[in-house]
Amino acid sequence: MSDQELSKRLAKKATDLVKNESEKAPTDLEQKRTIKLKNDNFEIDIQLKKKYAIGLILVMIVQLTIMNGVFIAVGLQKIKYEQYALHLYISGTLLELFGLVLIVTKYLFKNNR
């Protein structure tokens, strides 16, 4: 095979490769659509995180209010509990709150890298 034939074959192969790549490359319209979908997804994520944050704060407020009400009622001797049971109740409520915060925040703010 001569150098000229080899050059022609290489040139044809290079041309074919470039042609195939340009056919498979996304168009500007596809790229814009992809960017818009990513932006929409981020916007929806932000809205979802806001809703969950508000809901989580409300749940925590209600739970802490009930816990404090029980604590005050026991202090005023309106409710009678063993000291051991009261410690378990308060500890359990606080652990539940911390667990709720931890699980929800890990779910909402997970690393997407």
N, C-alpha and C positions, 0 to 999 in steps of 0.2 A: 504494500500500500504506500502510495507516495505521500509526501508532505502536504500536497495540495488537497488530496482526497481526505486526509485526516483533518485538515483545517476546515473543510466543508462540513464534515460529519460533526465536528465539535461545534461549529457555528449553528448548525441545524438543531443539535441537541440543546444548546443554550437558548435558542429562539423558542423551542418547544417548552422548555422549563419556564421561561418568562411568561409565555402565553398562558400556561396552566396556572401559574401563580396569580396573574391578573384576572383570570376568570373566577378564581376562588376567593379573591379579596372582597371584603364587604364594601358595598357602595356607601356613598355619603348618607343616603336616606336610612340605610340599615344602621350605620354608626350613630346617627342622630337618634333613632328609635331606641337603640340600646342604652344610650346615655339618658334619655328621658325615662326609660323604665327603671334604671338604677336610681335616678333622682326621686321618682315616684315611690320606689320601695323605701328609700331613706325617710321620705316625708311620712309615709304610713308608719314606719317604725317609731318615729318621734312622737306621732299622735298616740300610738299604742302605749308607749312608755309614759306619756303624760297621764293617760287614763289610769294605768296601773298604779302610778305613783299616788294619784289622788285617792284611788280606792284603798290602797295599802295604808295610807295615812289615816283615812276614816276608820278602817278596821282597828288600827292601833289605838286611835283615840277612844273608840268604844270599849275596847278590851281594857285599856288602862283605867278608864273611868269606872268600869265595873269593879276592877280589882281594888282601886282606891276606895270605892264605896264600901266594899266588904271590909277593907282594912279599917276604915273610919267607924263602921258599924260595930266591929269587934272592939275597937278602942273605947267606944261609948257604951259598951256592954249591951247593945241591942241584939247582937248575935253572939252565941256562945260556940267557940271552937277550941279544940285542944291546940296548944301552942305548936305542937308537931304538925298537925293538919294544916294550920295556917301557914307555916313555913313551906310546907309542900305545895300548897295552893299558890302562894306568891311566887315561889321558885318556878313552878310549872308554867305559870302564866308568862313570866319573863322569858323563860326558855322558848316557849311557843312563839312569842313575839320575835325574839332574836332569830329563831329558825325560819320564821316566815319572811323576815327581811332578807336573810341570807339567801334563801332559795329563790325568791322572786328577783332580787337584784342580780344574782348570778345568771338567771334565765334571761332577764331583760338586757343586761349589759355584757353578754358573753363576747369573747374576743373572736371576731370573724376573719382573722388573718390566716 
